[in-house]
């Protein structure tokens, strides 16, 4: 068991805490906070921020690191602890810090006292430990953020747990009484009892088993599931009454995996009683049958899984409203449909005449009757986008085939790709006009009749021109060799430079540039 070193807390000045707070504010959008940004945010009157930063780094309240693009300062766990303890002591919540009484996968537990000397419990969230780093995949604290600090996640976890404990304690659940919360530090009542994992003898084992199962059902009836209901998060007082602790992983009963979490809690209690006390019982709650919602506690505390359910419900409600509006509008549209049909027939005839005039102006130089027929057949069965993609692929295959044979002249004349694309679009438009004519009861024009065998002047013949380099092969080889030598020298110069101490990134880049200039002198003489 270790001890939180709070000796330096009484010797830190107001300016020191101002600098630590400046680093914390800078870490909202910086992984490493530059020194000038710390000085700008802190705005200390007497100045000397650099000297304060050196003293804080000496006592491990912050650390100086060299980054890839710039150097800066980062707040450590101890510095974050000092900021939280300073706030709690200023609120007259804490009067002293005692020894450590527990270590978890994501927290440290300490005994503390208030200003009157009454014992309390302090929980410091330590998210980001090596043994528990898949938190970003299992919990939704970060709200789909891709980059986040472990200190920030610890703060969110402490805030969530304080909200859970406050709501559960107000509803009469056997949980510790929450006192206050600051950053990643949570102050609660010190439970007078022992963890269930350290207890081997109980007066009434069946009664304890029944009480724990009733607690699981009571949580679910209020809309939440503990999700980690085991012997490590349960404590027994002197009268063998259970007290539940540790709530950051609590989820709503509307969560997509709610049944799995509920069954896992029940199974953990069953296996522990069978292993420790040799007690087996067939009586266990069922998630689908024994749960009767009494209160929406998940809505009050915004438990994990509830927000997603609310969004889906709102989407379904919006879809229902849209369907009702569509049904109401159908009656009014049917009355105006007859008037629009006459206007549509006139417009379709005008578009057909325009399309015929456009096809008549196609030039007679380029002819590709087979391609027009193929396009008509394709457009009868496929959509416009599919045909365009096939035409693009055929163009690429044709270019590869021609470059492989090294043909500069084509025996048959073919359409340019842009012209073919324009023709395809005209064919699609003609097909739509033909369908509309069928719907209006008119004789639909034949699709091939709308397109003439000739094409307009904007279509151009594909020309293949061979370009040769004007640079001699020996010169190209010489330049390539010089470029390779230049790259090798740059890599060697970067490996030889090793910066130590507190040299900033700007000065380090300056030294690297000077070294490169010295080594690159005389390249033009080669």
PyMOL commands that set and color helices and strands:
alter all, ss='L'
color gray80, all
select helices_A, chain A and resi 7-10+14-26+35-42+49-58+77-90+135-138+150-170+196-198+205-221+231-233+258-276+297-301+306-360+369-381+384-405+417-439+448-450+473-496+505-520+523-525
alter helices_A, ss='H'
color red, helices_A
select strands_A, chain A and resi 62-66+71-75+96-103+107-113+119-125+178-182+185-189+194-195+224-225+234-236+242-244+251-252
alter strands_A, ss='S'
color yellow, strands_A
deselect
rebuild
show_as cartoon
